[in-house]
Amino acid sequence: MGKQRGTGRAVRMAMVFSAAFAAAGLANTKEQADPATEEFRLPGMTIVGSEERIGELTGSGQRIALDGLSRQSYGDVNRVLRQAPGVYLREEEGYGLFPNISIRGIDPSRSSKTTLMEDGVLTAPAPYSAPSAYYSPNAARMSGLEVLKGSSQIRFGPHITGGAVNYLSTPIPASRKGYLRTLYGSENEWRAHLYYGDTLRLDNGGRFGYLVEGFYRRTDGFKKLDRAPDAKGSGTGFELMEPMLKLMWEPNTAVYQRFEARVGYTDLDADETHLGLTEEDFARDPYRRYAASRFDNFSSEQFRSYVRHFVAFSDATDLETTFYYNRFDRNWYRLSDVQNAGMAPNFGAPVETSRGMAATLARGGAGTWPCCAARSRAS
């Protein structure tokens, strides 16, 4: 999977961690902030707020902290969101890479009718025109999720019929903190999540904080691909890499101000397909995958960044300004359809005959249908 892109991944990870270690070097020359100081999250980064504020919402909401869920090693957002009432989920590939989220009965397809955000910023590649473009934040690297249902989510995005889901990334710690978690499981799955951050007290009385984070996950996949002469190296798994760097500065001014910047990157290489199984084959082996999908591959890159300023003029008046830039590129090479390949199709053939032709080709064999062939396309 994507062996030719391995060097590029390593270079990008090295750049991010180099910047982090440079910030860590600054930590040795500045006084650390008081460890007892609470982690401060910008008000605009949350849509529900604290548990105490949920009762004040005009709609209904729920905040899901992932600290407890990490014991179960949940990396699939479908499992996490099952805790929220009124949220319905439709599984697709089994790992939560392409979630289908429905809130209060809306169409779940690609979560296109649900507003998805990360730290209060719209995360869909084209949230107003094409929100179903196969990207969703990775729940395994988050510190929590917020679900908002009803009229109160109208100010958060374009798709407000059902509700909004806000992913909360790892916050900058109030004092020096490091974290490392790895696991290895069935299907050769390997996961690694690490971050390091600190908040420093500056000489002029202000504060500076930083966080560097890396997440990696790969697996061979749990589906079994039919054997084919040219299927060597084909699989049903995926590889995911996500580095992130977050910086914060609170100047010493008469009114409270906070500047925050974040840059993150996602690289996904997945041997996924749209092709399913016939009812008969599913009854025999639900984990089977036809040989015709052996070349199917989904690759995507997402770059996300924002710069945010928050100022509190008083207890009742504040102003937040966010500039953000997201870029998403994808390529899905997959089985498209069954086409005529040298002979005229028999338009008078029964439906059962046409289905038999398609099923035989999908399984990777020509059978008794030399007139047709499977065709793939990229999108």
N, C-alpha and C positions, 0 to 999 in steps of 0.2 A: 504494500500500500504506500504509494507516494515515496518510493525510495529516493527518487531524484530530487525531492524537495527537502531531504533531511539536512543538508548543509545549510540551506536558508533558514530552517527552523533553529538550528544551533546558533547561527549568527545573531538572529533576533533575540533569542533568549540571553545570549551573552551581553548584548547591548543593554537590555533591561536590568540585568543583575549588576553590570558594571556601574550603572547610574545609582543603583541601590547601595552598593558598597561605598560609593563616593559620599552618599548621604550619611551612611553609617560612620564614615571617617569624621564628618562634621560633628557627630554625636559625641565623640571623644573630647572635643574641644569646647563644648558648651555644657552648661548645667542642665541636668534633667529636670523635667517638670515634676511636680509633686505626684507621687504614685497614687495618692488618695483621690486625685482629681478625676471626676467621672469622664468617660469618653463622651465627647460632644458631637452630636450628629446634626447637620443643618436641618431646619424644619422642612425645607422643600424636598429633602431627600426621602421623606416618608409621606405616605398618603393616609395612614391610619394613626401614627404616633404611638404613644405608650398605651398599655392595656387600660390605664385609667381613663383615657380620652375616648375610648371606643363608644362608650355610652352617650357621648355628645354628638356623634355623627348623625346627619340627617338620614342616611341610609343604614346599612349594616356592614360591619367589617370584622376582619380577624387578622391577627398577627401571629405568624408561625415562626418560632425561634428554632433554628436548626441545631442548636447545641445538643439537645437531647437526641435528635435524630441521627447525629453523627455516630452514635453508638451502634446504630443499625447499618451504618455506611450507606445511607440512601444517596444515590446519585441520579435517580430518576424523579423528575418533578411530578410525574403522575402519582407516585407513591406519597410524596410530600403533600400535595394538594388534596388528597383524599381525606385529610383531617378537617377540611373546610366544608361546612354544610352549604348546599346550593351550588357546589362546583361539580361538574360532570366531565369525565375524561374518556377519550377514545384512544386506545392503544394503537400504535402503528408498527414500529420496528422492534419494540421491546426494551429499549434503553432510554427513552425519553428524549432522543435527539430532535425529533420533530413532534412536539406535543400538540394535541388537539384538545383545547380547553373550552369548555362551555360553562357559562355562568347563567343560572336561571333559565335553562332550556334553549339558549340560542344555538345557532349552527356551530359545531365545534371545529369544522374543517380548518386545519392549519392555524387555529386560534385567531382567525381573521376578524371575528366580531368581538374580540376581547382586547382591550388596550393593555399592551405589555410594556413595562418600563424597567429600567435598572437605575437605582438611586434617583428616581423621579424623572428620568430622561427617557423619552420614547425610544424603544430599542428595535422596532421593526425596520427593515431596510427602507421601506417606503410606507410609513404609517398612514398616510392619507390616501394613497392611490393603490398600493399593492402590499398590504400588510402580511400576506400569507407567503412570503418568499423564503421559507425554510430556514429561518434563524430564530433561536430562542436562547436566552441566557442559560448558563449551566448552573443548575441548582446546587451541585456538589461543592462549589467554591463560595457559596453565599453564606452570610451570617443570619439571614432570615428572609421571610416572604410576607407580603401584605396582600390581602384580598379585600376589595371594596365592592359592594353590591348596592344597587339602588341609585337614587338621584344624586347622591353626594359625590360620585365620581365624574360628574359632567365637566369639571374644569381640568381633567387630566389628559384628555385626548379625544380623537375623532370617533372612536367606536365605544359608545356608552350605553348601548341597549342593555347589556348584561352587567358589565362591571369592568374592573381593572385589577391587574396583578402587578405588584411592584417587587422586584428582586432587590435585596439589600446586600451590597457587596461588603467585604470585610472592612470594618472601620479602622482608622488610624488609632493605635492604642495610646492611652494616656501616659504610659511609661514603657520602658523597653520590654519588648515581648517577642519571643520567637516561637514558631509552631512548625511541627513536622509530623505528617501522618502518611503512612504508606500501607498498602495492603496488596495481597496477591490471592487470586481465587481461581475458580474453575474457568475453563475456556482460555487459560493463560491470561486472565485479566490482571492488569497491574495498574494501580492508582497511586499517585503521589501528590500531596498538597502541602505546600510550605509557604510561610510568610515570615517577615521580620519587620518590625517597626518600632518607632519611638517618638516621643514628644519632648522637645527641649525648651528650656527657659533661656531666652536670649538676654544679652547684657542690657538692652534697652527696656526690658520688662515685657516684651512680647513673647510669643511662642511659635515654634516651628516644629511641624510633625511630618513624618514620612512613613510609607509602607511599601514594601516590595513583596510581590506575591507570584507564585508559580503553581500551575496545576497541570497535571499530565495524566492521561488515561488511555489505555489501549486494551484490546481484547481480540481474540480470534473469532468471536461470535458463537452463538449457540445453534445456529442452523446448519444443516448438513447439505452441502452442495453435491448434486449428482456428478458422477465422474464423467469426464469428457477428455478426448485425446489432447486438446489444446487448453485445458483448464489448469495447467500447472501454475502454481503461485496465486490462484484465485482463492478468495476467502469470503467470509460473511461478517467480518468484524469491522473495527474502526480504530482510528488513532486521533486523539484530541489533545491539543496543547494550548494553554492560555497563560501568558505572563501579564502582569499588571503593575503599574507604578502610580502611587498616589502621594501628593504633597499638600501641605496645609501651612498657612501663615496667619497668625493672629497678631496684628500690630498693637502697640500700646497707645491707644487713642482714647479721647474723652467718651466716645460712643463705641460700643462693641462692634468690631468688624472681623470678618473671617474671609480669607481667600483660599480657594481649594482648586487643585488641578488633578486630573486623572487621565492616564493613557492606558489602554488595554488592547489586547490582540487575541483573536481566536483563529486557530488553524484546525480544520476538521477534514479528515480523509476517511471516508466510510464506504465499504463495499455493500451499499444498500440498493434495493430494487423496488419497483412498483409491482412486479410480478407476484401473483399469489398462487394458490393451489386449487385444483378441482376439489369438489366435495369428497370424491372417492379417495384421492391421494391424501387429503387432509385427515380423513378418518384413519388411514393406515399409519401416517407419520406426520404430525403437525409441524415438525421441525425440518421437514424436507424443503429444499429449494431447487428449482429446475435448473438444468445445465444451461438453458438459454440465457439465464441471467448471470452467467459466470464472469462476464466482462463489465457488468454494471458497477458504476463507481460514482459516488458523490464527493466532490471536493469543494470547500468553501474557505474564504478568508474574510474576517471581519475586523476592522480597525475602528476603535471607539475612543473618543476623548471629549473632555469638557473642561471649561474654566468657569468657576462659580464665585460670586461675591455676595456676601450677606452682611447687612448692617442693621442693627437694632436701634432705632431712634428713641424708643421708649418701650415700656412693657406692653403697650397696645399697638405700636406701629413699627413695622420693619419692612425692609425691601430686599428682595433677592433677585439677582440677575444671573442667568446661565447662558453661556455660549457653548454649543456642542457641535461636534462633527463626527458622523458615522459613515463608514464606507463598507459595502458588502459586495463580494464577488463570489460567484458560484458556477459550477459546471457539473451537470448531472448527465453522465453517459449511461443510457439505460435502454432496455428492450422497448421498442415502440409498438410494433405490430407485426403481423404476418402478411408478407407480400408475395405476389406471383413472381416466379423466377424462371421464365422461359416457356411456359405453357399458358394457354388461355384458361382462366378460372371457370369452373363449372357453376354458373349462377343458378342453375336449376337443382343443385345438390341440396339434400335435406339439411336442416340446421344441425342435426346430430353429426352429419358427415363433416361439416365445416368445423364444428367444435372438436371433433376427433383429430382433424388435421392440425388445428392450433395446439391441442394438448400434446400431440406427438412431437411437434417441432419444439415446443417449450421444454419438453423433457430431454431434448438434445438429439433426437433421432429423426431420420427422414421417413422411416416407416414405409407406407405405401403411398406417400404423397410427394412425388418428385417435382410437382408443379410449383411448390411454394417454399418460402424460406423466411426465417425470422430476421427482422431488421431493427437495428438500434439507431438511436439518435442522441444528440447532446442538447441540453437546454440550460 
